[in-house]
Amino acid sequence: MTTNIQQGTLLDVLKKKMRQTKEDMEKYKDECEEFHKRLQVEVMRREEVSTVSNLVKYIDDGMLYCNPLL
């Protein structure tokens, strides 16, 4: 009888631990997805800045070419 109680207790502990692990995994998965979205937004923002910077440089170079006094 003591063995059955111990097995039941161990089983309950294992089930609780598995449930907690599953909840933790879901939480970390959600956090990972959120960080991935933030990363994608930052990559797009930096690409925009790079494009604008290149455009400004191109315009500046063109002005120097058109007006050598600048």
N, C-alpha and C positions, 0 to 999 in steps of 0.2 A: 504494500500500500504506500509506503514512503517513496518507493521508486516511481509510482504513478504520479504522486504529488510533485516530486522533483522534476519529472519529465514534463508535466503540465506547466510548472513554473518556468522551466527552461524554454518551453515552446512559446509561452506568453512573452517572455523577455525577448526571444528572437523575433517574434512578430512585431513587437513594439519597435525594436531596433530597425527592422526592415522598413516599417512604416515611416520612421523618422528619417532614414536614409533616403527613401523615395521623396519625401517632402523637401529635404535638403537639395537633392538633385534637381527637382523642379524649380526651386528658388534660384539655384545657380544657373540653370539653363535660361531662365527669364533674364537674369542679370547679364548673362553672356550675350543674349539677343539684343538687349538694350545697349550694351557697349559696342556691339557690332554696328548697330544703327548710328550711334554717335560717331564712330570711326568713319563710316561711309559719308556722313554729312561733312565731317572735317576734310576728308579727301576731296569731295566736290568743291568745298569752299576754297581750299588751297589751289585746286586746278583753275578756278575762276580768277583768283588773285594772280596766278602765274600768267594766265591768258591776258588779263588787263595790263600787267606789267610789261609783257612782251609787246602789246599793242602800243603802250605809251613809249617804249623804247623805239619801236618802229617809226612812230610819228616824230619823235625827237630827232632820230637819224635823218628822216626825210626833210625836216626843217633845216637841219644843218646843211644838207645837200643843196636845198633850194636857196638858202641865204647863208653864205659862208661867213658873214660878219657875226653870226650868233655863236 
